Amino acid sequence: MKVLVIGSINTDFVVESNILPELGETVFGQDFAMLSGGKGANQAVAAARLGATVSMIAAVGDDEMGRRETKLLKQENIDTSGIHIKIGVPTGVAVVNVSQGDNCIIVVSGANAALTVDDIREQQDKILAADVILCSLEIPLACVEYANQQAYKYGKKFILNPAPAPHDLPDELVALPTLVTPNLIEYAQIFGLPEHCQAADVVHHFKQYSQENMLVTCGRHGVLYHHHSYAQRQSGFKVNTLDSTGAGDTFNGALAAFFDMPRREAVRHATAAAALSVTRKGARNGMPFIEELKRFMQEYQ
């Protein structure tokens, strides 16, 4: 599959602690690492490691972090010629606090927020060459809308991962994409469900709302999706969770890589890849290569 990712590139500053701090609280951490991140870059790496031919349209600052991230993406065999260098703004960063398999994240968009529709328009050849286009919401919404419209215009598959959780997602970005892949929280945001609704409420709503292009990731509980107007569930794979950072990015990158498979098989492969990713520390460190995924899935047959 030829996958085009239009999305964010960040450098992640990761702190590990026994507990996540409350508002105004200071806690001691046990470890620190500077890692590569950004939902777009992570999804691109996940797809590339699983055998897809991947290119990116993105933006970085004219700084050491931007040069570092671009070099690392090239080392993953990703076409970085669509990465624009923005003068006067820093490369995006994320501060990630990991605790007992969970995490909280603060993102400073930097150059990601400076990506423009014109930047994407200049890379029209990449849109035309792609089999599937993958976007998330760490870049300006206008860029996502343009990519969606171009995919629809040229008959390209389009996956929208509506993360971070959207507060006002345009109707076109719910209706037009080939597939929309929120998690439980994002799904509740999209459809205006009560802020503190339970997972069971989301599942009930999902079963009533039989839109074929909606898929909901539910962490260790697996994935909900529609197939021929019926709600389906892909169970999660039982693993020892070490770090859940990047599991959603792994799932979406894998889904794009396997999008030429029947929906059921593509979802199963992506769920397995996400499960493997949480068994190691770091969003990108945990992303499996295709041979690792094949071995893992053989164990569950």
MIDOSE-1310 file (N, C-alpha, C; in nm, 2 decimals, decimal comma, always signed):
residues 301
mkvl	+0,08/-0,12/+0,00/+0,00/+0,00/+0,00/+0,09/+0,13/+0,00; +0,04/+0,23/-0,08/+0,11/+0,36/-0,08/+0,03/+0,45/+0,02; +0,09/+0,48/+0,13/+0,03/+0,56/+0,23/+0,08/+0,70/+0,24; +0,00/+0,80/+0,24/+0,04/+0,94/+0,26/-0,01/+0,99/+0,39
vigs	+0,08/+1,03/+0,48/+0,04/+1,08/+0,61/+0,05/+1,23/+0,60; -0,05/+1,30/+0,63/-0,05/+1,45/+0,64/-0,07/+1,48/+0,79; +0,03/+1,52/+0,86/+0,02/+1,53/+1,01/+0,13/+1,59/+1,08; +0,14/+1,57/+1,20/+0,24/+1,64/+1,29/+0,37/+1,57/+1,31
intd	+0,47/+1,64/+1,34/+0,60/+1,59/+1,39/+0,64/+1,66/+1,52; +0,67/+1,59/+1,62/+0,71/+1,64/+1,75/+0,84/+1,57/+1,80; +0,90/+1,64/+1,89/+1,00/+1,57/+1,98/+0,93/+1,56/+2,11; +0,93/+1,43/+2,17/+0,87/+1,40/+2,29/+0,97/+1,40/+2,41
fvve	+0,93/+1,47/+2,51/+1,01/+1,47/+2,64/+0,93/+1,39/+2,74; +0,98/+1,27/+2,77/+0,90/+1,17/+2,84/+0,96/+1,16/+2,98; +0,87/+1,17/+3,08/+0,90/+1,16/+3,22/+0,82/+1,04/+3,28; +0,89/+0,95/+3,35/+0,82/+0,84/+3,41/+0,81/+0,86/+3,56
snil	+0,69/+0,84/+3,62/+0,67/+0,86/+3,77/+0,58/+0,76/+3,82; +0,58/+0,74/+3,95/+0,49/+0,64/+4,01/+0,35/+0,68/+4,01; +0,32/+0,81/+4,01/+0,18/+0,86/+4,01/+0,18/+0,98/+3,91; +0,06/+1,01/+3,86/+0,04/+1,13/+3,78/+0,01/+1,25/+3,87
pelg	+0,08/+1,36/+3,86/+0,05/+1,47/+3,96/-0,09/+1,53/+3,95; -0,15/+1,57/+4,06/-0,27/+1,65/+4,06/-0,23/+1,79/+4,03; -0,34/+1,87/+4,00/-0,32/+2,01/+3,97/-0,24/+2,08/+4,09; -0,13/+2,14/+4,06/-0,06/+2,21/+4,16/+0,04/+2,13/+4,24
etvf	+0,04/+2,00/+4,21/+0,13/+1,91/+4,29/+0,26/+1,88/+4,21; +0,37/+1,87/+4,29/+0,50/+1,83/+4,24/+0,53/+1,69/+4,28; +0,57/+1,60/+4,19/+0,61/+1,46/+4,23/+0,75/+1,44/+4,17; +0,82/+1,34/+4,22/+0,95/+1,30/+4,17/+0,93/+1,19/+4,07
gqdf	+1,01/+1,21/+3,96/+1,01/+1,11/+3,85/+1,12/+1,01/+3,87; +1,11/+0,90/+3,80/+1,21/+0,79/+3,80/+1,30/+0,79/+3,68; +1,25/+0,84/+3,57/+1,33/+0,83/+3,44/+1,29/+0,94/+3,35; +1,38/+0,97/+3,25/+1,35/+1,08/+3,15/+1,41/+1,03/+3,02
amls	+1,34/+1,06/+2,91/+1,40/+1,03/+2,78/+1,35/+1,14/+2,68; +1,43/+1,17/+2,58/+1,38/+1,25/+2,47/+1,36/+1,16/+2,35; +1,24/+1,15/+2,30/+1,20/+1,06/+2,20/+1,13/+1,13/+2,08; +1,12/+1,06/+1,97/+1,06/+1,12/+1,85/+0,91/+1,09/+1,86
ggkg	+0,82/+1,19/+1,82/+0,68/+1,17/+1,83/+0,60/+1,26/+1,73; +0,48/+1,29/+1,77/+0,38/+1,36/+1,68/+0,30/+1,25/+1,62; +0,17/+1,27/+1,63/+0,08/+1,16/+1,58/+0,10/+1,13/+1,43; +0,13/+1,23/+1,35/+0,15/+1,21/+1,21/+0,28/+1,12/+1,19
anqa	+0,39/+1,17/+1,25/+0,51/+1,10/+1,23/+0,50/+0,95/+1,29; +0,44/+0,94/+1,41/+0,42/+0,81/+1,46/+0,35/+0,71/+1,37; +0,24/+0,76/+1,32/+0,15/+0,68/+1,23/+0,23/+0,65/+1,10; +0,31/+0,74/+1,05/+0,39/+0,71/+0,93/+0,49/+0,60/+0,96
vaaa	+0,56/+0,61/+1,08/+0,65/+0,50/+1,11/+0,58/+0,37/+1,13; +0,47/+0,37/+1,20/+0,39/+0,24/+1,22/+0,36/+0,18/+1,08; +0,31/+0,26/+0,99/+0,28/+0,20/+0,85/+0,40/+0,15/+0,78; +0,51/+0,23/+0,79/+0,63/+0,19/+0,72/+0,69/+0,06/+0,77
rlga	+0,69/+0,04/+0,90/+0,75/-0,08/+0,96/+0,66/-0,20/+0,92; +0,54/-0,18/+0,89/+0,45/-0,29/+0,85/+0,44/-0,31/+0,70; +0,53/-0,25/+0,63/+0,55/-0,29/+0,49/+0,49/-0,19/+0,39; +0,42/-0,08/+0,43/+0,37/+0,02/+0,34/+0,48/+0,11/+0,29
tvsm	+0,45/+0,16/+0,17/+0,54/+0,27/+0,11/+0,48/+0,40/+0,16; +0,56/+0,48/+0,24/+0,50/+0,59/+0,31/+0,57/+0,72/+0,27; +0,49/+0,82/+0,25/+0,54/+0,96/+0,24/+0,46/+1,05/+0,34; +0,52/+1,16/+0,37/+0,47/+1,26/+0,46/+0,46/+1,40/+0,41
iaav	+0,35/+1,47/+0,44/+0,34/+1,61/+0,43/+0,33/+1,67/+0,57; +0,42/+1,75/+0,61/+0,43/+1,80/+0,75/+0,51/+1,93/+0,75; +0,54/+1,98/+0,87/+0,62/+2,10/+0,89/+0,70/+2,08/+1,02; +0,83/+2,13/+1,01/+0,92/+2,14/+1,13/+0,98/+2,28/+1,13
gdde	+1,04/+2,31/+1,24/+1,11/+2,44/+1,25/+1,25/+2,43/+1,20; +1,31/+2,54/+1,18/+1,45/+2,54/+1,13/+1,54/+2,53/+1,25; +1,54/+2,42/+1,32/+1,61/+2,40/+1,44/+1,67/+2,25/+1,45; +1,74/+2,23/+1,55/+1,81/+2,10/+1,57/+1,70/+1,98/+1,58
mgrr	+1,59/+2,01/+1,65/+1,49/+1,91/+1,67/+1,43/+1,87/+1,53; +1,40/+1,98/+1,45/+1,34/+1,95/+1,32/+1,44/+1,87/+1,23; +1,56/+1,90/+1,23/+1,66/+1,82/+1,15/+1,67/+1,68/+1,20; +1,67/+1,67/+1,34/+1,68/+1,53/+1,40/+1,56/+1,45/+1,36
etkl	+1,44/+1,50/+1,37/+1,32/+1,43/+1,34/+1,31/+1,39/+1,19; +1,35/+1,48/+1,10/+1,35/+1,45/+0,96/+1,45/+1,34/+0,93; +1,56/+1,34/+0,99/+1,66/+1,24/+0,96/+1,61/+1,10/+1,01; +1,55/+1,10/+1,13/+1,50/+0,97/+1,18/+1,39/+0,91/+1,09
lkqe	+1,31/+1,00/+1,04/+1,20/+0,95/+0,95/+1,26/+0,89/+0,82; +1,36/+0,96/+0,77/+1,43/+0,90/+0,65/+1,49/+0,76/+0,68; +1,54/+0,75/+0,80/+1,59/+0,62/+0,84/+1,49/+0,51/+0,85; +1,36/+0,55/+0,86/+1,25/+0,45/+0,86/+1,20/+0,43/+0,72
nidt	+1,27/+0,48/+0,62/+1,24/+0,46/+0,47/+1,11/+0,54/+0,44; +1,09/+0,65/+0,50/+0,97/+0,74/+0,47/+1,02/+0,85/+0,38; +0,94/+0,88/+0,28/+0,97/+0,99/+0,19/+0,94/+1,13/+0,27; +1,05/+1,20/+0,29/+1,04/+1,33/+0,37/+1,04/+1,45/+0,28
sgih	+1,03/+1,43/+0,15/+1,04/+1,55/+0,06/+0,92/+1,65/+0,08; +0,82/+1,60/+0,14/+0,70/+1,69/+0,16/+0,70/+1,76/+0,30; +0,81/+1,75/+0,37/+0,82/+1,82/+0,50/+0,87/+1,96/+0,48; +0,80/+2,05/+0,52/+0,83/+2,20/+0,50/+0,90/+2,25/+0,62
ikig	+1,00/+2,33/+0,60/+1,08/+2,39/+0,71/+1,02/+2,53/+0,73; +0,97/+2,56/+0,85/+0,91/+2,69/+0,89/+1,01/+2,77/+0,97; +1,04/+2,89/+0,91/+1,14/+2,98/+0,98/+1,07/+3,06/+1,09; +1,13/+3,07/+1,20/+1,08/+3,16/+1,31/+0,99/+3,09/+1,41
vptg	+0,96/+2,96/+1,39/+0,88/+2,88/+1,48/+0,95/+2,75/+1,52; +0,94/+2,70/+1,64/+1,01/+2,58/+1,67/+0,94/+2,45/+1,62; +1,01/+2,35/+1,61/+0,95/+2,22/+1,59/+0,86/+2,18/+1,70; +0,75/+2,12/+1,68/+0,65/+2,08/+1,78/+0,71/+2,00/+1,89
vavv	+0,67/+2,01/+2,01/+0,71/+1,93/+2,12/+0,59/+1,87/+2,20; +0,61/+1,76/+2,27/+0,51/+1,71/+2,36/+0,58/+1,67/+2,49; +0,52/+1,70/+2,60/+0,57/+1,66/+2,73/+0,48/+1,55/+2,78; +0,54/+1,43/+2,80/+0,46/+1,31/+2,83/+0,49/+1,26/+2,97
nvsq	+0,39/+1,24/+3,05/+0,41/+1,18/+3,18/+0,35/+1,04/+3,18; +0,44/+0,94/+3,20/+0,40/+0,80/+3,20/+0,40/+0,75/+3,34; +0,29/+0,68/+3,38/+0,28/+0,63/+3,51/+0,20/+0,50/+3,51; +0,26/+0,39/+3,55/+0,19/+0,26/+3,56/+0,11/+0,22/+3,44
gdnc	+0,17/+0,24/+3,33/+0,10/+0,20/+3,20/+0,00/+0,30/+3,15; -0,02/+0,41/+3,22/-0,11/+0,52/+3,17/-0,02/+0,64/+3,14; -0,08/+0,74/+3,08/-0,01/+0,86/+3,04/-0,10/+0,98/+3,03; -0,04/+1,10/+3,05/-0,10/+1,23/+3,01/+0,00/+1,31/+2,94
iivv	-0,05/+1,39/+2,84/+0,04/+1,46/+2,75/+0,00/+1,60/+2,73; +0,10/+1,69/+2,72/+0,08/+1,83/+2,68/+0,16/+1,86/+2,55; +0,09/+1,91/+2,45/+0,16/+1,93/+2,32/+0,17/+2,08/+2,30; +0,29/+2,12/+2,25/+0,31/+2,26/+2,20/+0,32/+2,25/+2,05
sgan	+0,23/+2,30/+1,97/+0,22/+2,27/+1,83/+0,34/+2,32/+1,75; +0,39/+2,44/+1,78/+0,50/+2,49/+1,70/+0,48/+2,49/+1,55; +0,57/+2,43/+1,47/+0,56/+2,43/+1,33/+0,44/+2,36/+1,28; +0,39/+2,26/+1,35/+0,27/+2,19/+1,31/+0,15/+2,28/+1,28
aalt	+0,14/+2,39/+1,37/+0,03/+2,48/+1,35/+0,06/+2,58/+1,23; +0,18/+2,58/+1,18/+0,21/+2,67/+1,07/+0,19/+2,60/+0,93; +0,16/+2,47/+0,93/+0,13/+2,40/+0,80/+0,01/+2,46/+0,74; +0,02/+2,48/+0,61/-0,09/+2,55/+0,53/-0,15/+2,46/+0,42
vddi	-0,26/+2,50/+0,37/-0,32/+2,44/+0,26/-0,23/+2,45/+0,14; -0,17/+2,56/+0,12/-0,07/+2,58/+0,01/+0,04/+2,48/+0,02; +0,09/+2,45/+0,14/+0,19/+2,35/+0,15/+0,15/+2,21/+0,10; +0,03/+2,18/+0,13/-0,03/+2,05/+0,08/-0,05/+2,05/-0,07
reqq	-0,10/+2,17/-0,12/-0,13/+2,18/-0,26/+0,00/+2,17/-0,34; +0,11/+2,21/-0,29/+0,24/+2,20/-0,36/+0,28/+2,05/-0,37; +0,22/+1,96/-0,29/+0,26/+1,82/-0,29/+0,15/+1,74/-0,36; +0,08/+1,79/-0,46/-0,03/+1,73/-0,52/+0,01/+1,59/-0,58
dkil	+0,13/+1,58/-0,62/+0,18/+1,45/-0,68/+0,17/+1,34/-0,57; +0,19/+1,37/-0,45/+0,18/+1,27/-0,34/+0,04/+1,23/-0,32; -0,05/+1,32/-0,33/-0,19/+1,29/-0,31/-0,24/+1,19/-0,43; -0,20/+1,22/-0,55/-0,23/+1,14/-0,66/-0,17/+1,01/-0,66
aadv	-0,05/+0,99/-0,60/+0,02/+0,87/-0,60/-0,03/+0,77/-0,49; -0,10/+0,83/-0,39/-0,13/+0,75/-0,27/-0,25/+0,66/-0,29; -0,25/+0,54/-0,22/-0,37/+0,46/-0,22/-0,46/+0,50/-0,10; -0,40/+0,54/+0,01/-0,47/+0,59/+0,12/-0,40/+0,70/+0,19
ilcs	-0,49/+0,80/+0,23/-0,43/+0,92/+0,30/-0,48/+0,92/+0,45; -0,39/+0,94/+0,54/-0,42/+0,94/+0,68/-0,39/+1,07/+0,75; -0,49/+1,12/+0,82/-0,48/+1,25/+0,89/-0,52/+1,24/+1,03; -0,46/+1,32/+1,12/-0,52/+1,34/+1,26/-0,53/+1,49/+1,28
leip	-0,55/+1,53/+1,40/-0,59/+1,67/+1,43/-0,49/+1,75/+1,50; -0,36/+1,72/+1,48/-0,25/+1,80/+1,54/-0,20/+1,90/+1,44; -0,27/+1,92/+1,33/-0,23/+2,02/+1,23/-0,36/+2,11/+1,21; -0,35/+2,22/+1,15/-0,47/+2,31/+1,13/-0,59/+2,23/+1,06
lacv	-0,71/+2,26/+1,11/-0,83/+2,19/+1,06/-0,84/+2,22/+0,91; -0,81/+2,34/+0,87/-0,82/+2,37/+0,72/-0,74/+2,27/+0,64; -0,62/+2,23/+0,69/-0,54/+2,13/+0,62/-0,61/+2,00/+0,61; -0,67/+1,96/+0,72/-0,74/+1,83/+0,72/-0,86/+1,83/+0,63
eyan	-0,93/+1,94/+0,63/-1,05/+1,95/+0,54/-1,01/+1,95/+0,40; -0,90/+2,02/+0,36/-0,85/+2,02/+0,22/-0,81/+1,88/+0,18; -0,73/+1,81/+0,27/-0,69/+1,67/+0,24/-0,81/+1,58/+0,22; -0,91/+1,60/+0,30/-1,03/+1,52/+0,29/-1,10/+1,54/+0,16
qqay	-1,11/+1,67/+0,12/-1,18/+1,70/-0,01/-1,10/+1,65/-0,13; -0,97/+1,66/-0,12/-0,88/+1,61/-0,23/-0,89/+1,46/-0,24; -0,90/+1,39/-0,13/-0,91/+1,24/-0,13/-1,05/+1,20/-0,20; -1,15/+1,28/-0,16/-1,28/+1,25/-0,22/-1,29/+1,28/-0,37
kygk	-1,22/+1,39/-0,40/-1,22/+1,43/-0,54/-1,15/+1,33/-0,63; -1,04/+1,27/-0,58/-0,96/+1,18/-0,67/-0,99/+1,03/-0,63; -1,09/+1,00/-0,55/-1,12/+0,87/-0,52/-1,02/+0,79/-0,44; -0,95/+0,86/-0,35/-0,85/+0,80/-0,26/-0,92/+0,76/-0,13
kfil	-0,87/+0,66/-0,07/-0,92/+0,62/+0,06/-0,87/+0,72/+0,16; -0,95/+0,76/+0,26/-0,91/+0,86/+0,35/-0,95/+0,82/+0,49; -0,85/+0,81/+0,58/-0,87/+0,77/+0,72/-0,85/+0,90/+0,81; -0,95/+0,93/+0,88/-0,93/+1,04/+0,98/-0,93/+0,99/+1,12
npap	-0,82/+1,01/+1,19/-0,81/+0,98/+1,33/-0,83/+1,11/+1,40; -0,95/+1,13/+1,46/-0,99/+1,26/+1,52/-0,93/+1,28/+1,66; -0,80/+1,29/+1,66/-0,73/+1,31/+1,79/-0,63/+1,42/+1,77; -0,61/+1,50/+1,87/-0,67/+1,50/+2,00/-0,83/+1,52/+1,99
aphd	-0,89/+1,49/+2,10/-1,04/+1,49/+2,10/-1,10/+1,62/+2,05; -1,18/+1,61/+1,94/-1,24/+1,73/+1,88/-1,35/+1,79/+1,96; -1,37/+1,92/+1,96/-1,48/+1,98/+2,03/-1,59/+2,03/+1,93; -1,55/+2,05/+1,80/-1,65/+2,09/+1,70/-1,60/+2,04/+1,57
lpde	-1,62/+1,91/+1,54/-1,57/+1,85/+1,42/-1,67/+1,88/+1,31; -1,63/+1,94/+1,20/-1,73/+1,97/+1,09/-1,80/+1,85/+1,04; -1,92/+1,86/+1,00/-2,00/+1,74/+0,95/-1,93/+1,67/+0,84; -1,87/+1,75/+0,75/-1,80/+1,69/+0,63/-1,69/+1,59/+0,67
lval	-1,62/+1,62/+0,79/-1,52/+1,54/+0,84/-1,57/+1,41/+0,91; -1,70/+1,41/+0,93/-1,76/+1,29/+0,98/-1,82/+1,20/+0,87; -1,87/+1,27/+0,77/-1,95/+1,20/+0,66/-1,86/+1,15/+0,54; -1,76/+1,24/+0,50/-1,69/+1,21/+0,38/-1,57/+1,10/+0,39
ptlv	-1,50/+1,10/+0,50/-1,39/+1,00/+0,51/-1,43/+0,86/+0,49; -1,34/+0,78/+0,43/-1,36/+0,64/+0,42/-1,38/+0,57/+0,55; -1,30/+0,62/+0,65/-1,31/+0,57/+0,79/-1,27/+0,68/+0,89; -1,35/+0,69/+0,99/-1,32/+0,78/+1,11/-1,29/+0,69/+1,23
tpnl	-1,18/+0,72/+1,30/-1,13/+0,62/+1,40/-1,11/+0,68/+1,54; -1,22/+0,73/+1,60/-1,21/+0,79/+1,73/-1,19/+0,68/+1,84; -1,13/+0,72/+1,96/-1,14/+0,63/+2,07/-1,27/+0,67/+2,14; -1,29/+0,61/+2,26/-1,42/+0,62/+2,33/-1,45/+0,77/+2,36
ieya	-1,35/+0,84/+2,41/-1,36/+0,98/+2,45/-1,39/+1,07/+2,33; -1,32/+1,04/+2,22/-1,34/+1,12/+2,10/-1,47/+1,10/+2,04; -1,52/+0,97/+2,04/-1,65/+0,94/+1,99/-1,76/+1,01/+2,06; -1,75/+1,02/+2,20/-1,84/+1,09/+2,28/-1,84/+1,24/+2,24
qifg	-1,72/+1,30/+2,22/-1,71/+1,44/+2,18/-1,78/+1,46/+2,04; -1,76/+1,37/+1,95/-1,81/+1,39/+1,81/-1,96/+1,40/+1,81; -2,02/+1,31/+1,89/-2,17/+1,29/+1,89/-2,24/+1,36/+2,01; -2,16/+1,44/+2,08/-2,23/+1,52/+2,19/-2,28/+1,44/+2,30
lpeh	-2,22/+1,33/+2,33/-2,27/+1,25/+2,45/-2,23/+1,31/+2,58; -2,29/+1,28/+2,69/-2,26/+1,35/+2,81/-2,11/+1,33/+2,85; -2,06/+1,44/+2,91/-1,91/+1,44/+2,93/-1,86/+1,32/+3,01; -1,94/+1,28/+3,11/-1,89/+1,17/+3,19/-1,97/+1,04/+3,16
cqaa	-2,01/+1,02/+3,04/-2,08/+0,89/+3,00/-1,98/+0,77/+3,02; -2,04/+0,66/+3,04/-1,97/+0,54/+3,05/-1,94/+0,47/+2,92; -1,85/+0,38/+2,92/-1,82/+0,31/+2,79/-1,94/+0,24/+2,74; -2,02/+0,18/+2,83/-2,14/+0,11/+2,78/-2,24/+0,21/+2,71
dvvh	-2,24/+0,34/+2,75/-2,33/+0,43/+2,68/-2,28/+0,46/+2,54; -2,14/+0,46/+2,52/-2,08/+0,48/+2,39/-2,12/+0,36/+2,30; -2,10/+0,24/+2,36/-2,13/+0,12/+2,28/-2,28/+0,11/+2,24; -2,37/+0,15/+2,33/-2,51/+0,15/+2,29/-2,54/+0,25/+2,18
hfkq	-2,48/+0,37/+2,19/-2,50/+0,47/+2,09/-2,44/+0,42/+1,95; -2,32/+0,36/+1,96/-2,26/+0,31/+1,84/-2,34/+0,21/+1,77; -2,41/+0,12/+1,84/-2,49/+0,01/+1,78/-2,61/+0,07/+1,72; -2,66/+0,19/+1,77/-2,78/+0,25/+1,71/-2,74/+0,33/+1,59
ysqe	-2,62/+0,38/+1,58/-2,57/+0,47/+1,48/-2,49/+0,39/+1,38; -2,56/+0,33/+1,28/-2,49/+0,23/+1,19/-2,43/+0,29/+1,07; -2,34/+0,39/+1,09/-2,26/+0,45/+0,98/-2,14/+0,36/+0,95; -2,13/+0,32/+0,83/-2,02/+0,22/+0,79/-1,88/+0,28/+0,81
nmlv	-1,87/+0,41/+0,81/-1,73/+0,46/+0,81/-1,68/+0,50/+0,95; -1,75/+0,45/+1,06/-1,72/+0,48/+1,19/-1,65/+0,36/+1,26; -1,54/+0,38/+1,32/-1,47/+0,27/+1,40/-1,42/+0,33/+1,53; -1,44/+0,26/+1,64/-1,41/+0,31/+1,77/-1,31/+0,22/+1,84
tcgr	-1,19/+0,27/+1,88/-1,09/+0,20/+1,95/-1,12/+0,21/+2,10; -1,12/+0,09/+2,17/-1,16/+0,08/+2,31/-1,05/+0,03/+2,40; -0,92/+0,06/+2,36/-0,81/+0,02/+2,44/-0,80/-0,13/+2,45; -0,78/-0,19/+2,57/-0,76/-0,33/+2,58/-0,89/-0,41/+2,55
hgvl	-1,00/-0,34/+2,54/-1,13/-0,41/+2,51/-1,15/-0,42/+2,36; -1,05/-0,38/+2,28/-1,06/-0,40/+2,14/-1,12/-0,29/+2,06; -1,19/-0,32/+1,95/-1,24/-0,22/+1,85/-1,38/-0,25/+1,82; -1,46/-0,15/+1,80/-1,60/-0,15/+1,75/-1,60/-0,10/+1,61
yhhh	-1,67/-0,17/+1,52/-1,68/-0,11/+1,38/-1,81/-0,17/+1,32; -1,85/-0,11/+1,21/-1,97/-0,16/+1,14/-1,93/-0,23/+1,02; -2,01/-0,33/+0,99/-1,98/-0,41/+0,87/-2,12/-0,45/+0,81; -2,16/-0,40/+0,69/-2,29/-0,43/+0,64/-2,40/-0,39/+0,73
syaq	-2,38/-0,28/+0,80/-2,48/-0,22/+0,88/-2,50/-0,29/+1,02; -2,41/-0,38/+1,05/-2,41/-0,45/+1,18/-2,29/-0,41/+1,26; -2,31/-0,39/+1,39/-2,20/-0,36/+1,47/-2,11/-0,48/+1,50; -1,98/-0,47/+1,48/-1,89/-0,58/+1,50/-1,79/-0,54/+1,61
rqsg	-1,73/-0,64/+1,68/-1,63/-0,62/+1,78/-1,51/-0,70/+1,75; -1,39/-0,64/+1,75/-1,27/-0,71/+1,75/-1,21/-0,71/+1,89; -1,20/-0,83/+1,95/-1,15/-0,83/+2,08/-1,01/-0,79/+2,09; -0,97/-0,74/+2,21/-0,83/-0,70/+2,23/-0,74/-0,83/+2,25
fkvn	-0,61/-0,81/+2,22/-0,51/-0,92/+2,25/-0,46/-0,90/+2,39; -0,45/-1,01/+2,46/-0,40/-1,00/+2,60/-0,25/-1,00/+2,61; -0,20/-0,89/+2,66/-0,06/-0,86/+2,67/-0,03/-0,80/+2,80; +0,10/-0,80/+2,84/+0,14/-0,72/+2,96/+0,17/-0,58/+2,92
tlds	+0,09/-0,48/+2,96/+0,10/-0,35/+2,92/+0,21/-0,28/+3,00; +0,31/-0,22/+2,93/+0,42/-0,15/+3,00/+0,40/+0,00/+2,97; +0,36/+0,04/+2,85/+0,34/+0,18/+2,82/+0,24/+0,20/+2,71; +0,13/+0,26/+2,73/+0,02/+0,27/+2,63/+0,04/+0,39/+2,54
tgag	+0,15/+0,47/+2,56/+0,18/+0,58/+2,47/+0,20/+0,53/+2,33; +0,12/+0,59/+2,23/+0,14/+0,56/+2,09/+0,06/+0,44/+2,04; -0,02/+0,38/+2,13/-0,10/+0,26/+2,09/-0,20/+0,30/+1,98; -0,26/+0,41/+1,99/-0,36/+0,46/+1,90/-0,29/+0,49/+1,76
dtfn	-0,17/+0,55/+1,77/-0,10/+0,58/+1,65/-0,06/+0,46/+1,58; -0,01/+0,36/+1,65/+0,02/+0,23/+1,59/-0,10/+0,17/+1,52; -0,21/+0,17/+1,59/-0,33/+0,12/+1,53/-0,37/+0,18/+1,40; -0,37/+0,32/+1,40/-0,40/+0,39/+1,27/-0,30/+0,37/+1,16
gala	-0,17/+0,37/+1,20/-0,07/+0,35/+1,09/-0,09/+0,21/+1,03; -0,11/+0,11/+1,12/-0,13/-0,03/+1,08/-0,25/-0,04/+0,99; -0,36/+0,02/+1,03/-0,48/+0,02/+0,96/-0,46/+0,07/+0,82; -0,39/+0,18/+0,80/-0,36/+0,23/+0,67/-0,27/+0,13/+0,59
affd	-0,18/+0,07/+0,66/-0,09/-0,02/+0,59/-0,16/-0,14/+0,53; -0,27/-0,19/+0,61/-0,34/-0,31/+0,57/-0,48/-0,28/+0,51; -0,49/-0,16/+0,46/-0,63/-0,11/+0,42/-0,68/-0,18/+0,29; -0,59/-0,25/+0,22/-0,63/-0,33/+0,11/-0,69/-0,46/+0,14
mprr	-0,68/-0,50/+0,27/-0,74/-0,62/+0,32/-0,89/-0,60/+0,34; -0,97/-0,71/+0,35/-1,11/-0,70/+0,40/-1,11/-0,63/+0,53; -1,21/-0,55/+0,56/-1,22/-0,47/+0,68/-1,19/-0,55/+0,81; -1,25/-0,67/+0,82/-1,23/-0,75/+0,94/-1,08/-0,79/+0,96
eavr	-1,01/-0,82/+0,85/-0,87/-0,86/+0,86/-0,78/-0,74/+0,89; -0,82/-0,63/+0,83/-0,74/-0,51/+0,85/-0,75/-0,46/+1,00; -0,87/-0,47/+1,05/-0,89/-0,43/+1,19/-0,82/-0,53/+1,29; -0,82/-0,66/+1,25/-0,75/-0,75/+1,34/-0,60/-0,73/+1,34
hata	-0,55/-0,71/+1,22/-0,40/-0,68/+1,21/-0,37/-0,55/+1,29; -0,45/-0,45/+1,27/-0,42/-0,32/+1,34/-0,43/-0,34/+1,49; -0,53/-0,41/+1,54/-0,55/-0,44/+1,68/-0,43/-0,51/+1,74; -0,38/-0,61/+1,67/-0,26/-0,69/+1,71/-0,14/-0,60/+1,72
aaal	-0,12/-0,51/+1,62/+0,00/-0,42/+1,62/-0,01/-0,33/+1,74; -0,13/-0,28/+1,77/-0,14/-0,19/+1,88/-0,11/-0,26/+2,01; -0,16/-0,39/+2,02/-0,13/-0,47/+2,14/+0,02/-0,49/+2,16; +0,09/-0,52/+2,05/+0,23/-0,54/+2,06/+0,30/-0,41/+2,11
svtr	+0,25/-0,29/+2,06/+0,32/-0,17/+2,09/+0,32/-0,13/+2,24; +0,22/-0,18/+2,31/+0,22/-0,14/+2,45/+0,31/-0,22/+2,54; +0,37/-0,32/+2,49/+0,46/-0,41/+2,56/+0,60/-0,35/+2,58; +0,63/-0,24/+2,52/+0,76/-0,17/+2,53/+0,74/-0,03/+2,56
kgar	+0,84/+0,04/+2,62/+0,84/+0,18/+2,65/+0,86/+0,26/+2,53; +0,78/+0,38/+2,52/+0,80/+0,47/+2,42/+0,70/+0,45/+2,30; +0,65/+0,56/+2,25/+0,55/+0,56/+2,14/+0,60/+0,48/+2,02; +0,72/+0,52/+1,98/+0,78/+0,47/+1,86/+0,86/+0,34/+1,88
ngmp	+0,92/+0,33/+2,00/+1,00/+0,21/+2,03/+0,92/+0,09/+2,03; +0,79/+0,10/+2,06/+0,71/-0,02/+2,07/+0,65/-0,06/+1,94; +0,66/+0,02/+1,84/+0,59/-0,01/+1,71/+0,65/-0,13/+1,64; +0,58/-0,23/+1,61/+0,64/-0,36/+1,56/+0,67/-0,35/+1,41
fiee	+0,77/-0,43/+1,37/+0,79/-0,45/+1,23/+0,71/-0,57/+1,18; +0,70/-0,58/+1,05/+0,60/-0,68/+1,00/+0,63/-0,82/+1,04; +0,75/-0,86/+1,05/+0,78/-1,00/+1,09/+0,75/-1,02/+1,24; +0,76/-0,92/+1,32/+0,72/-0,94/+1,46/+0,57/-0,95/+1,47
lkrf	+0,50/-0,88/+1,39/+0,35/-0,89/+1,39/+0,31/-1,02/+1,34; +0,37/-1,07/+1,24/+0,33/-1,21/+1,19/+0,35/-1,31/+1,29; +0,46/-1,31/+1,36/+0,49/-1,41/+1,47/+0,39/-1,40/+1,58; +0,36/-1,28/+1,62/+0,26/-1,25/+1,73/+0,12/-1,30/+1,69
mqey	+0,08/-1,28/+1,57/-0,05/-1,32/+1,53/-0,06/-1,47/+1,51; +0,05/-1,54/+1,47/+0,05/-1,68/+1,46/+0,03/-1,75/+1,60; +0,08/-1,68/+1,70/+0,06/-1,74/+1,84/-0,09/-1,74/+1,88; -0,17/-1,65/+1,82/-0,31/-1,64/+1,86/-0,40/-1,71/+1,77
q	-0,35/-1,78/+1,67/-0,44/-1,86/+1,58/-0,48/-1,99/+1,64
